[in-house]
Amino acid sequence: MNDDRPDSAGEAGADQEPAPHLDESVRRVAAAGRDTVGAGRDTARALRRLLGADLALARGAIVRALPWAAMALVFAFSTWLMLLAAMVAALHALGLGWLAASALAAVISLAATGLAGWRAAAYLRHAGLQATRRQLVRLGLLKDDAEEDEGESTVPPARPETSTT
């Protein structure tokens, strides 16, 4: 009977070193455990740095969004007050009714408020910690929103009805 396994006796077995003693095996397992703990510690440090960078980005986004939010408020109030008075008077002098003149002033105020709100929302998207979320999803520590949405949209198959006769 010819056995070609490398651990069988013969030429292939002569090239292999003998199995280590128990104390050497314990040392190797302990070293592998230390390496694993070290890798876990390095991963935790990297995630902590990533979270710190993500929080700094969020902090910066909030700081940038605040002036735009303030600008939205300023336009919402000052545009209404200044344009309403000037435009309504001018448009009424041109023959437009009071209601139409007031509506036009409101549309301009709404457009300026919408622009400022849109810019504030664009900066606030950075406050979502997206880089940290991607890494946590990649590590399997956080469920992906897309996966959750897909799971909710799928309907489980209906069970076949069984006859009780």
Contacts in CASP RR format, 6 or more apart in sequence:
PFRMAT RR
TARGET T0000
AUTHOR 0000-0000-0000
METHOD contacts of the structure
MODEL  1
MNDDRPDSAGEAGADQEPAPHLDESVRRVAAAGRDTVGAGRDTARALRRL
LGADLALARGAIVRALPWAAMALVFAFSTWLMLLAAMVAALHALGLGWLA
ASALAAVISLAATGLAGWRAAAYLRHAGLQATRRQLVRLGLLKDDAEEDE
GESTVPPARPETSTT
4 12 0 8 1.000
5 12 0 8 1.000
6 12 0 8 1.000
6 13 0 8 1.000
6 16 0 8 1.000
7 13 0 8 1.000
7 16 0 8 1.000
20 28 0 8 1.000
43 139 0 8 1.000
47 132 0 8 1.000
47 135 0 8 1.000
47 136 0 8 1.000
50 131 0 8 1.000
50 132 0 8 1.000
50 135 0 8 1.000
51 129 0 8 1.000
51 132 0 8 1.000
53 131 0 8 1.000
54 128 0 8 1.000
54 129 0 8 1.000
54 130 0 8 1.000
54 131 0 8 1.000
54 132 0 8 1.000
55 129 0 8 1.000
57 126 0 8 1.000
57 131 0 8 1.000
58 126 0 8 1.000
58 127 0 8 1.000
58 128 0 8 1.000
58 129 0 8 1.000
60 126 0 8 1.000
61 123 0 8 1.000
61 124 0 8 1.000
61 125 0 8 1.000
61 126 0 8 1.000
61 127 0 8 1.000
62 123 0 8 1.000
62 124 0 8 1.000
62 127 0 8 1.000
64 123 0 8 1.000
65 119 0 8 1.000
65 120 0 8 1.000
65 123 0 8 1.000
65 124 0 8 1.000
65 127 0 8 1.000
68 116 0 8 1.000
68 117 0 8 1.000
68 119 0 8 1.000
68 120 0 8 1.000
68 123 0 8 1.000
69 116 0 8 1.000
69 117 0 8 1.000
69 120 0 8 1.000
71 116 0 8 1.000
72 113 0 8 1.000
72 114 0 8 1.000
72 116 0 8 1.000
72 117 0 8 1.000
72 120 0 8 1.000
75 109 0 8 1.000
75 112 0 8 1.000
75 113 0 8 1.000
75 116 0 8 1.000
76 109 0 8 1.000
76 112 0 8 1.000
76 113 0 8 1.000
79 108 0 8 1.000
79 109 0 8 1.000
79 112 0 8 1.000
79 113 0 8 1.000
80 105 0 8 1.000
80 106 0 8 1.000
80 109 0 8 1.000
83 105 0 8 1.000
83 108 0 8 1.000
83 109 0 8 1.000
84 102 0 8 1.000
84 105 0 8 1.000
84 106 0 8 1.000
84 109 0 8 1.000
87 101 0 8 1.000
87 104 0 8 1.000
87 105 0 8 1.000
87 108 0 8 1.000
88 98 0 8 1.000
88 101 0 8 1.000
88 102 0 8 1.000
88 105 0 8 1.000
90 101 0 8 1.000
91 97 0 8 1.000
91 100 0 8 1.000
91 101 0 8 1.000
91 104 0 8 1.000
92 98 0 8 1.000
92 101 0 8 1.000
96 104 0 8 1.000
133 142 0 8 1.000
136 142 0 8 1.000
137 143 0 8 1.000
137 144 0 8 1.000
END
